[in-house]
Amino acid sequence: MGKDECKTMLDALNKVTACYRHLVIALGSTSDSQNLREELKRTRKKAQELAVANRTKLTSLLKDKTISKEDRAEYERLWVLFSSSMELLEVDMKRSLEIGQDFPLKVPTRHLIQTGMTGSTTTVAARAMSVQNMKYEADSNIDTADLRDLQSEITQVSQMMEEMEMKVQVAPWAVEAKQEAGAELKSNMSVGNSSVGVISICEEEPKEEDGGGSRDTGFASICAVLVFFIIVTVAVVLGYLVINMS
C-alpha cells in the first residue's frame, strides 16, 4: 500500500513539474502575458506542496528499520526519482526568475521574442492545478511582485534538497533501474493514477515506413554526390583543354 501511494504522489509531482517546464518555455515570447505569470506562480506552488508531501512520506519509510530489503530498494529508487524531479524544478525556477527579470511586462525593456509559439497556455496550467477552467485573480504588477517571492522560494527549494541529503543517505549510482530507458513513454500504467491529468504523447509511426523513407533519402544523397563529382570532373577537363589550346 505504501509503495502504490508513493508512486501516485511521485507521478503527480512529475506531471506538475513537466507542466511548469512547458510554461517556462513561453516566458519572454509572444505568448507571454499576465495570465502566464499567474499560471507559473500557481503551478510552482502546487509543485512545492507535492514535493513536501513526497519528502515527508519517503523519509518516514526509508527511516523505518522494519521494512524488507526489497521494499527498501524500491523506496530508494523512488527517492532518486524524486530527487531528480526536484533538481529539474529548481533549474526551471531559476530560469523563470532570469527570464522574468529580462522581460518585465508592466514596464517593457525589450521586445518579446517571436519563437513561433502561439495560443494560450491555460490548458497546461489547468492540468497542473487539476481544474477544468483557470480563474485569474492576480494584480497587474504580478510580473514584478512575484519575482521576489520566486527568489525566496528558490532558496527554500535549495535548502529542502540539502536537508534531504542530510536526512536520507541514498547513493544514486547504487540504485538499479527496473525498466529500460524510455519504457514509461510506451506504457499507460500511470494513466489515471494521478488527479493532475494526462499529458498525451504522440504515437510512433511504423518502423517500416521510417526505414523506407531513410533508404530513399540515402539513395537521393548518393545520386547528388555522383552528379556533383561528374560536374567537377567535366569542368576540370574543359579547363585543362582551354589552357593547352591557348
N, C-alpha and C positions, 0 to 999 in steps of 0.2 A: 504493500500500500504506500509506503514511504517513497519508494523508487518511482512509482507512477506519478505521485504528487509532485516530486521534484522535476520529473521530465516535463510535466504540464506547465509548471511555473517557469522553467527554463525556456520552453518553447514560446511562451508568451513574451518573455523578455527579448528573445531573439527577433521576434516579429516586430516588436515596438522599436528596437534599435535599428532594424532594417528600414522601417518607415521613416525614422528620424534621418537616417543617411540619405534617403531619397529626397526628403525635404531640404536638407542642407545643400544638395546639388543645385537647387533652384535659386539659392541666395545670390544676389548680385546680377541675376539675369533679368530678362524682360518679364519673367513670370514672378519676380519678387513683388511683394505687396505687404500691406499691414496685416492682412489675414494670414499670410505665410509666416510672418514673425510670431503671431499668436499661436499658430499651429505648431511651430517649433518649440515654443515655450511649454505648451501643454503636453506635447509628446515627450520631451526630455524629462519633464517632471514625472510622467507616467513611467518612463523607463527607470528612473531613480527609485520610485516606490517598489517596482518589481525587483530591482536589484537588492534592495534592503530585505525584501521577503525571501529571495533566493539565498542571500548570505546567511540569514538567521536560520533557515531550515537546514542548509547543508552543513553549517558549522556545528549545529547541535548533533547531527547524525554522525559526522566524522569524529566528534569527540566521544561518542558512545563506544565504550570498550567492549560491549557485549555483542556487537554485530559480527556477522560471519565474515570470513576473508573475502568471499565472493561479493557480498554486499558492499564491503569497504572499497573494493576495486571499482565497483560501479559508481559509488559516490565520489571517488577520486576522479573518475573520468568526467562526471558531470561537473565537478568543481573546476577542472581545467577548461571545459567548455564555457562555464560561467565566467571565469577569469578572462578568457579571450573576448567574450562579448563585452565585458566591462572596459577592456582596453580599446576596443573599437568605439564604444560610446564616448570615452574620454577624448579620443582623437577627433571625432566628429564635433564634439562640443567646442574644442579648441579651434577647429576650422570655422565653425559657426561664429565664434567670437571675432576672429580675424576678419572674416568677410563682412560681418555686420558692422565692424568699425570702419571698413573701407567704403561701404555703400550705405550710409545713413539715408533713410527715406524722408525724414522731416526736412532736413537741410542737405539736399543732394550736393555732393562734391565732385561727382563724376557720373558719366552716363552709364546706364545699365548695359550689360553685355548681351549681344544678340547670340545666344547659344543654340538657337533652333528649337528650344523647348517652348511649347505653347500649352495653353489651357490651365485649369485650376488644379491645385494640389489637395483640394478638400477631401476627395475620396480616400487618398492615402492617409490623411490625418484622421479621418473618421474610423478607418480600420484600426489605427493605433489606439484610439480612445474608446473603441467598442461602442460606437454610437451610429445611428442612422444618418443624422444630419448634424453638422457642426454649427454651434451658436457662438458668434463672435461678440465679445464684450470688452475688448481691450481699448485703452485710450489711444489717441493719435500719436502719442510720444512713446509708444511701446518699443520702437526700434532703438531708442537711446536708454530708456529706463531699464529695459530688460537686460541690457549688456552688463550692467552692474551685478544683477542677480546671477547672470550666467557665469561671470568671472568667479563669484563666490561658490557657485555650485561645482565648477571645475575643481576648485580646491578641495571641496568636500568629497568628490568622487576620488580624487588622488589619495586623500587621507584614508578613505574606506578601503582602497586597494592595498595600501600599506598595512593597515590593520588586518586585512585578510591574510596577507603573507605571514604576519606575526602569529596569528591565532591557529592557522592550519598550515602544516608543513607538507605540501604535496609537490613532488618533483614532476614537472610536465613531461620530461623525457622518459620517465619511468611508467607512464600511463599508456596502455596499449589501446589502439582504436578497435572497435568492434565491427566496423564495416568499412568497405572500400571508399576511397575519396570520391565525393560526388554522389554517393548512393542515395543520400536524402533527397536529391533532386528528382529521382525516379520513383520515389516511394510516396504513398499517400497515407502512411501510418499516422502522421502527426496532424492530418487534417481533421478539424473538429474538436481536437483536444483543448484548444485554447479559445477563449472568448474574443480574442483580438480580431479574428477574421482570417481569411485566406488570401495570400498573395499568389496569384496564378502564375504558373510557369509554362511557357510555350513548349509544346511537344516537339521532339526532334523529328526531322524528316527521315524517310527510309534511307538506309546506307547505300542501297543500290543506286538510287538517284544521285547521291553525293559522289559515289565512285565514278559514275558515268560522266558527270559534269567535270570532275577533275581530270579524267582522261582526255576529254575534248579540249580542255584548256591547255593541257600539256602538249597535245598534237599541234594546236594552233601556235604555241610558243616555238616549237621546233621548226615549223614552216617559216615563221617570221625570221628566225635566226638564219636559216638557209638562204632566204631571199636577200637578207642583208649582206651575207658574205658574197653572194653572186654579184650583187651590185658593186660592192667594193672591188672585187676582182676585175670586173669589166672596166671600171674606172681607172685602175692601176695600169692595165694593159693599154688602154687608149692613151693614157698619159705618156707611157713609155714610147709608143709609136710616134706620137706627135713630137716628142723631144728628139728622136732619132731622125725624123724626116726634116726637121728644121736644121 
